[in-house]
């Protein structure tokens, strides 16, 4: 009886553990909760700006306008570490590993994901997930707010890459997906490179996240343009900027290839200038101590200068809740097994005549 009891409880333990792990698996169609406390944040005016080459493979990042030395720019606010800072887009590679892969629903609501339905795709989800970067946008910089009326328009001008990229929002529990950008919508073969891929209206002083979907692994260069509304519905002449977001999709894709990639331009002279700047950036990155990988907890920024290689600012703390849940489940199940086995032994010692066979069967189930 004891062996049967242990066998059944062990199976139950494994089943519970698997169910606990499945709770952490994201769904492509998971909607955004408008009351999500993760969207509440405060952006301070004195947050620093970095140009150090950096790889971000998980944690919170926002694309948005920031006014630096009087110039309107598009930067990435990196909130994956304890202290938020802004990074220039040409110094950041967003690494979307295979941990981000999801099954694309084969339903009418997701028919816009042409060619990806029924397959697996790489997804930066609208709701934050462990081991995946969480990329959104914000219009919360105090100086940028002074230059915009009701908000700003972020245009996805075009996308360079081996596959197709989509950006969409899922509103509410039963809301249909709202497509914001599709890199293949205006191209003959559905490949990346259409102009423009889409526009996103960003209200002033807001923070939003959406789903970014990539059909193939490789390096994607997402050309962005952010222009503030002058209050009369027109783009502000002194609040317009362009930049390229660099994304390395797939675990086998080297994020440094994204950092080194030279965006294609229509003007050969611009391409040459971009190539020169890229080589200069590579040389600076080779000589810069701040291109190191993330220092272990407790290592100061000065100590990080001794590290080599590109910096990865992945937030290892984001996986803590899942492991705490799993460990707690295992401990509770183990305690239950020990108690039931002990109870069974006590009944055996009391004599078999005191145990009704039917009661014994119920005890072991």
Secondary structure, 3 states (H helix, E strand, C coil): CHHHHHHHHHHHHHHHHHHHHHCCCCCCCCCECCCCHHHCCCCCCCCCEECCCEEECCEEEEEEEEEECCEEEEEEEECCCCCCEEEEHHHEEEEECHHHEEECCCCHHHCCCCCCCCCEEEEECCCCCCCCEEEEEECCCHHHHHHCCCEEEEEEEEEECCCCEEEEEEECCCCCEEEEEECCCCCCCCCCCCCCCEEEEEECCCEEECEEEECCCEEEEEEEEEEEECCCCCEEEEEEEEEEEEEEECCCCCHHHHHHCCCCCCCHHHHHHHHHHHHHHHHHHHHCHHHCCCCCCCCCHHHHCCCCCCEECCCHHHHHHHHHHHHHHHHHHHHHHHHHHHHHHHHHHCCHHHCCHHHHHHHHC
